[in-house]
């Protein structure tokens, strides 16, 4: 909820880049969720694993209500989020070293 | 450059595009307008503001439950706050800045404490992974890795496509409140007026959490011990060198150390980590719930329980070992625990709640 204030602070940037930000987020979210579902289906993942991975694109406080609704596993969903965050941090660190 | 992945190349391209924009931006710092609050005022604002934000989230949750229409309260609350701020800004921009400034301590509190909300589900993770076959775990990681690559590539391509269609106005006005500019960069000048930088190892929160851990361990108040251990783990994770944090972020350190404390307490209490998949095991769990309700209480005082209803299930999944094979181990642990209890009597636990069937 507190992120609403941050969102307000960024309003000028948001308004000026509304199309790339909203459009990019919509396209990425849709494709990523579809990709996750598709790969989970192709790899014959257990439903609990596949559903838990669907919410990996959002922060955990936002993912929790969705996880609750789709009856996924919160531990796996949290792990997916954290692994992504950790992976991104590691990628940035490696990129900085290479650069 | 050739060694970078496609996603990293796109990320670099975006940075190159953004650099001239930042250089051209006229900087308007509002820190001069908004005076930094005194420590007492900041403390009150942090408390009241945090409660107000939490109250809004809970009110939305109650409303959505009453209406039998479940909406993600965090997201809807965020949008409501954003819209309210936009309306206030339309009516009076100065009032909007004042509201923003008033909520700054509460925002800082939530910002610093966010990783703490990740730890309850991560403490639960080892229990979850223990019932998954190895192949499922491998598939889990495969999906994450391929998903990240696809996400980065898709984001880069989609954004590039949309940016090329719409030229962004580079003359962005930056407004800074509480040291954070509207471009998302921290304004060092403003920060220096609002907050003092504290050495992470000298942090009063770290010291208080450590003292709390020692105190509650001595008093056998396990729930409060876990709460303090969570805060201590988070602060400890934040105090580690940047190179270590790049590989092992504070949230993982926090979850790992908290899980270790929970496991340690479970061991001393003679609790078997056990998760059920079959109906029979679930039935056994329900039967054992009476014996394990002491441990369930851990989650009631867990720091993020108010934000995460699921965390209440963390220790519901931990059940006492009641089979004959586990008896010997239980008795060994019981001797350790009894020795410990003799020295420091445990006020809130009668023997029948310890899961040993005594």
Interface residues (C-beta under 8 A of the other chain):
Chain A: X1 X2 X3 X4 X5 X6 X7 X8 X9 X10 X11 X12 X13 X16 X17 X19 X20 X23 X24 X27 X28 X31 X32 X35 X36 X39 X40 X43 X45 X46 X49 X50 X53 X56 X57 X59 X60 X61 X62 X64 X65 X66 X67 X68 X69 X73 X74 X75 X76 X77 X78 X79 X80 X81 X82 X83 X84 X85 X86 X87 X88 X89 X90 X91 X92 X93 X95 X98
Chain B: X3 X4 X8 X11 X53 X54 X56 X57 X70 X71 X72 X73 X74 X75 X77 X78 X79 X80 X81 X82 X84 X85 X86 X89 X96 X100 X103 X106 X107 X110 X111 X114 X117 X118 X121 X122 X124 X125 X127 X128 X129 X132 X136 X139 X140 X141 X142 X143 X144 X145 X146 X147 X148 X150 X151 X154 X155 X158 X159 X162 X163 X165 X166 X168 X169 X172 X173 X175 X177 X180 X182 X183 X184 X243 X245 X246 X247 X248 X249 X251 X252 X255 X307 X308 X309 X310 X313
